[in-house]
Amino acid sequence: MILTKQQLQDNLDKIIWEIEEARIKRSEHLIVQLVVVSKYTEIENIKTLYELGQRAFGENYVQQLEERAKALEELPIAWHMIGRLQSNKINKLIDLNPMLFQSLDSIKLAKELDKRLDAKQKTLNCLMQINSAKEPSKAGFMPEEAIERYLEIKEQYPNINLKGVMTIGAHTDDKKLITKSFETTYKIYEALKKEGASICSMGMSNDFTLAIECGSNMVRIGRRLFEVNE
């Protein structure tokens, strides 16, 4: 559905206000970046949000990222790849040159990605995905191995620029469990700051205020932005 400029402005303002409230609760010094997840929306809505000042957009599929980056190539959008990456799509993703690949979820993928980057003489900014709630349905590194694996990727795969960590909050209505999954990831991020980690990407439409209160400095919001409020 294509929303009017006013509808998108209202939704964006509301989310920015909620981000601001959560940020102040955590720390006045915290800066939080909003990445708009645009996978469910029309290109016209992305254009309007860009006009309203939004610059970072995330896609879950390489194919969709390619189509949208092409359709909007006149706009200097900071594209993020936030979904799982299949090995047969690695070359395409590298060619698209996103600002950030947020879901580096295994050593196997790191090895393959580094090899292809090397062949193309390129580097890629990445976040390590952590399965902080240890859910079988989710990809990512287990919390207890995350620091060791982060250092391994930094050391062995020089074409990957690790910028920090990403997680998806626990899939539950239990606020305590969601909070615990964010706190687990934040602790890992804190430990990796001395290794140059600067991004802790946590929080989506349902739980971003909670994530910010746990220290997140990047949130990924889609559905809430594209709701039509009667």
C-alpha positions as CSV (number, residue, x, y, z in Angstrom):
1,M,0.0,0.0,0.0
2,I,1.3,3.4,-0.9
3,L,1.0,5.8,2.0
4,T,0.6,9.6,1.8
5,K,3.5,11.8,2.8
6,Q,1.6,12.9,5.8
7,Q,0.9,9.3,7.0
8,L,4.6,8.4,6.6
9,Q,5.6,11.6,8.4
10,D,3.3,10.9,11.3
11,N,4.5,7.3,11.6
12,L,8.2,8.3,11.4
13,D,7.7,11.1,13.9
14,K,6.0,8.7,16.4
15,I,8.9,6.1,16.0
16,I,11.6,8.8,16.4
17,W,9.8,10.1,19.5
18,E,9.7,6.5,21.0
19,I,13.4,6.0,20.1
20,E,14.2,9.3,21.8
21,E,12.3,8.4,25.0
22,A,14.1,5.0,25.2
23,R,17.5,6.6,24.4
24,I,17.2,9.1,27.2
25,K,16.2,6.4,29.7
26,R,19.4,4.6,28.8
27,S,21.8,7.5,28.4
28,E,21.8,11.0,27.1
29,H,25.0,10.2,25.3
30,L,23.6,7.2,23.3
31,I,23.1,7.8,19.6
32,V,20.6,5.4,17.9
33,Q,20.4,4.9,14.2
34,L,17.1,3.9,12.5
35,V,17.3,1.4,9.6
36,V,13.9,1.2,7.8
37,V,13.1,-2.4,6.8
38,S,11.5,-1.9,3.4
39,K,10.9,-5.5,2.3
40,Y,7.1,-5.2,2.7
41,T,6.6,-1.8,1.2
42,E,6.4,-0.1,-2.2
43,I,9.3,1.8,-3.8
44,E,7.1,5.0,-3.6
45,N,7.1,4.8,0.2
46,I,10.9,4.5,0.3
47,K,11.2,7.6,-1.9
48,T,8.9,9.5,0.4
49,L,10.7,8.5,3.5
50,Y,14.0,9.6,1.8
51,E,12.4,13.0,1.1
52,L,11.5,13.1,4.8
53,G,15.1,12.7,5.7
54,Q,15.5,8.9,6.2
55,R,18.7,7.5,4.7
56,A,19.3,3.9,5.8
57,F,17.1,1.2,4.5
58,G,17.4,-2.6,4.9
59,E,16.3,-5.5,2.7
60,N,16.0,-9.2,3.6
61,Y,16.7,-10.7,0.2
62,V,19.5,-10.0,-2.2
63,Q,17.2,-10.1,-5.2
64,Q,14.9,-7.4,-3.7
65,L,17.9,-5.3,-2.7
66,E,19.2,-5.4,-6.3
67,E,15.8,-4.4,-7.7
68,R,15.3,-1.5,-5.3
69,A,18.9,-0.2,-5.4
70,K,18.5,-0.1,-9.2
71,A,15.1,1.6,-9.2
72,L,16.3,4.2,-6.7
73,E,19.9,4.6,-8.0
74,E,19.5,8.3,-8.2
75,L,19.2,8.5,-4.4
76,P,22.3,8.0,-2.3
77,I,20.6,5.5,0.0
78,A,22.6,3.6,2.6
79,W,21.5,0.1,1.9
80,H,21.7,-2.7,4.6
81,M,21.4,-6.4,3.9
82,I,19.6,-7.8,7.0
83,G,18.5,-11.2,5.9
84,R,20.2,-14.6,5.6
85,L,22.7,-14.8,2.8
86,Q,22.8,-17.9,0.6
87,S,26.2,-18.8,-0.8
88,N,24.9,-18.6,-4.4
89,K,24.0,-14.9,-3.8
90,I,27.3,-13.8,-2.3
91,N,28.8,-12.4,-5.6
92,K,25.6,-10.4,-6.3
93,L,25.6,-8.9,-2.8
94,I,29.3,-7.9,-3.1
95,D,28.5,-6.2,-6.5
96,L,25.7,-4.3,-4.9
97,N,28.1,-2.9,-2.3
98,P,25.8,-2.4,0.6
99,M,26.7,0.0,3.5
100,L,26.4,-3.0,5.9
101,F,25.7,-6.7,5.8
102,Q,24.1,-7.3,9.2
103,S,23.7,-11.1,9.3
104,L,27.1,-12.8,9.2
105,D,25.9,-16.0,11.0
106,S,28.6,-18.7,10.6
107,I,32.3,-19.3,10.0
108,K,31.4,-21.2,6.9
109,L,29.7,-18.1,5.5
110,A,32.7,-15.9,6.6
111,K,35.1,-18.1,4.8
112,E,33.2,-18.1,1.6
113,L,32.4,-14.4,1.7
114,D,36.1,-13.6,2.3
115,K,37.2,-15.7,-0.6
116,R,34.8,-14.0,-3.0
117,L,35.7,-10.6,-1.7
118,D,39.3,-11.3,-2.2
119,A,38.7,-12.4,-5.8
120,K,36.9,-9.1,-6.4
121,Q,39.5,-7.1,-4.5
122,K,36.8,-5.7,-2.3
123,T,35.9,-5.5,1.4
124,L,32.5,-5.5,3.1
125,N,31.3,-4.0,6.4
126,C,29.6,-6.8,8.4
127,L,27.9,-7.4,11.8
128,M,28.2,-10.8,13.5
129,Q,24.7,-12.3,14.1
130,I,24.3,-13.7,17.6
131,N,21.5,-16.2,18.4
132,S,21.2,-14.8,21.9
133,A,18.1,-16.7,22.9
134,K,19.5,-20.0,21.5
135,E,16.4,-20.6,19.4
136,P,16.6,-23.5,17.0
137,S,14.7,-21.5,14.4
138,K,17.2,-18.7,14.3
139,A,20.7,-18.5,12.7
140,G,23.7,-17.0,14.4
141,F,26.6,-17.7,16.7
142,M,25.8,-19.0,20.2
143,P,26.6,-16.4,22.9
144,E,29.3,-18.4,24.6
145,E,31.4,-18.7,21.4
146,A,30.7,-15.3,19.9
147,I,33.8,-13.4,21.2
148,E,36.2,-16.2,20.2
149,R,34.6,-16.4,16.7
150,Y,34.5,-12.7,16.2
151,L,38.3,-12.6,16.9
152,E,38.8,-15.6,14.5
153,I,36.9,-13.8,11.7
154,K,38.9,-10.6,12.3
155,E,42.2,-12.5,12.2
156,Q,41.6,-15.0,9.4
157,Y,39.3,-13.2,7.0
158,P,40.8,-9.8,6.3
159,N,38.3,-8.7,3.6
160,I,35.5,-8.7,6.2
161,N,35.3,-5.5,8.2
162,L,33.5,-6.5,11.4
163,K,31.7,-3.5,12.8
164,G,29.9,-5.1,15.7
165,V,27.0,-7.4,16.5
166,M,23.4,-8.0,15.6
167,T,20.6,-10.1,17.2
168,I,16.9,-10.7,16.9
169,G,15.1,-10.6,20.3
170,A,13.7,-13.7,21.8
171,H,10.6,-14.9,20.0
172,T,8.2,-14.7,23.0
173,D,5.7,-12.4,24.8
174,D,7.8,-12.8,28.0
175,K,9.4,-9.4,28.4
176,K,12.0,-10.8,30.8
177,L,13.2,-13.3,28.2
178,I,13.4,-10.7,25.5
179,T,15.3,-8.4,27.8
180,K,17.7,-11.2,28.7
181,S,18.4,-11.9,25.0
182,F,19.3,-8.2,24.5
183,E,21.4,-8.0,27.6
184,T,23.3,-11.1,26.5
185,T,24.2,-9.5,23.2
186,Y,25.0,-6.1,24.7
187,K,27.6,-7.8,27.1
188,I,29.3,-9.4,24.1
189,Y,29.3,-6.0,22.3
190,E,30.8,-4.3,25.3
191,A,33.6,-6.9,25.4
192,L,34.3,-6.4,21.7
193,K,34.5,-2.6,21.8
194,K,38.2,-2.8,22.4
195,E,38.3,-4.8,19.1
196,G,36.7,-1.9,17.3
197,A,33.1,-2.9,17.5
198,S,30.9,0.2,17.2
199,I,27.5,-1.1,16.3
200,C,25.0,-3.1,18.4
201,S,22.0,-3.7,16.2
202,M,19.1,-4.9,18.3
203,G,15.3,-4.2,18.2
204,M,12.6,-4.4,15.6
205,S,9.0,-3.0,15.5
206,N,7.8,-5.1,18.5
207,D,10.7,-4.6,20.8
208,F,12.9,-1.7,19.8
209,T,12.3,0.5,22.9
210,L,13.3,-2.4,25.1
211,A,16.4,-3.0,22.9
212,I,17.5,0.6,23.2
213,E,17.0,0.5,27.0
214,C,19.4,-2.5,26.9
215,G,22.0,-0.4,25.0
216,S,21.2,-0.9,21.3
217,N,22.5,1.8,19.0
218,M,20.8,0.6,15.8
219,V,17.2,-0.5,15.3
220,R,15.5,-2.2,12.3
221,I,11.9,-1.1,11.9
222,G,9.5,-1.9,9.1
223,R,5.9,-2.8,9.9
224,R,5.3,0.0,12.4
225,L,6.3,2.6,9.7
226,F,3.9,1.3,7.1
227,E,0.8,0.9,9.3
228,V,-2.3,2.9,8.4
229,N,-3.7,4.5,11.6
230,E,-7.4,5.2,11.3
